[in-house]
Amino acid sequence: MEIQTAFHQVLGKKLGITDFEAWVYATSELEEFLDSDDYFELISLNYKDKSVLYNLEKVLDKGLRKQN
């Protein structure tokens, strides 16, 4: 799955948080797509926390803006 597509799908609630978390850990290209601080934040998130979608929005929005 393309990185930007996955970001849009999870933010649009078309991809579940559990599936997105598994995808994050399986996608080594994320290290190159995001800057090191954002990548570290993404892999450090507690995906079981109720506020994870809010925290994901902050990180993923930065990644999407950098690519456009």
C-alpha positions as CSV (number, residue, x, y, z in Angstrom):
1,M,0.0,0.0,0.0
2,E,1.3,3.4,-0.9
3,I,2.2,5.6,2.1
4,Q,0.0,8.5,1.3
5,T,-2.9,6.2,0.6
6,A,-2.5,4.5,4.0
7,F,-2.3,7.9,5.7
8,H,-5.5,9.1,4.0
9,Q,-7.3,5.8,4.7
10,V,-6.6,5.7,8.4
11,L,-7.5,9.4,8.8
12,G,-10.7,8.8,6.9
13,K,-11.5,5.8,9.1
14,K,-11.4,3.4,6.1
15,L,-8.4,1.6,7.6
16,G,-8.6,0.4,11.2
17,I,-6.1,1.5,13.8
18,T,-4.9,-2.0,14.4
19,D,-4.3,-2.7,10.7
20,F,-2.6,0.7,10.4
21,E,-0.3,-0.1,13.3
22,A,0.7,-3.4,11.8
23,W,1.3,-1.6,8.5
24,V,3.5,1.0,10.2
25,Y,5.8,-1.6,11.7
26,A,6.0,-3.6,8.4
27,T,6.7,-0.5,6.2
28,S,10.4,0.4,6.3
29,E,10.0,3.1,3.7
30,L,8.3,5.3,6.4
31,E,11.8,6.1,7.7
32,E,12.6,7.8,4.5
33,F,9.2,9.3,3.9
34,L,9.0,11.1,7.3
35,D,11.7,13.1,9.1
36,S,13.3,11.2,12.0
37,D,11.3,12.9,14.7
38,D,8.0,12.3,13.1
39,Y,8.9,8.6,12.4
40,F,10.0,8.1,16.0
41,E,6.7,9.7,17.2
42,L,4.7,7.4,14.8
43,I,6.3,4.2,16.0
44,S,6.1,5.4,19.7
45,L,2.4,6.1,19.7
46,N,0.2,4.0,22.0
47,Y,-2.2,2.7,19.4
48,K,-4.6,1.4,22.1
49,D,-5.1,4.9,23.6
50,K,-8.5,6.5,22.9
51,S,-6.7,9.7,21.6
52,V,-4.5,7.9,19.1
53,L,-6.5,9.2,16.1
54,Y,-5.9,12.8,17.3
55,N,-2.2,12.1,17.7
56,L,-2.0,10.3,14.4
57,E,-3.6,13.3,12.7
58,K,-0.8,15.6,14.0
59,V,2.0,13.3,12.8
60,L,0.4,12.2,9.5
61,D,-0.7,15.7,8.5
62,K,2.9,16.9,8.8
63,G,4.1,14.0,6.6
64,L,1.5,14.7,4.0
65,R,2.2,18.4,3.9
66,K,5.9,17.8,3.4
67,Q,5.2,15.6,0.4
68,N,3.0,18.1,-1.4
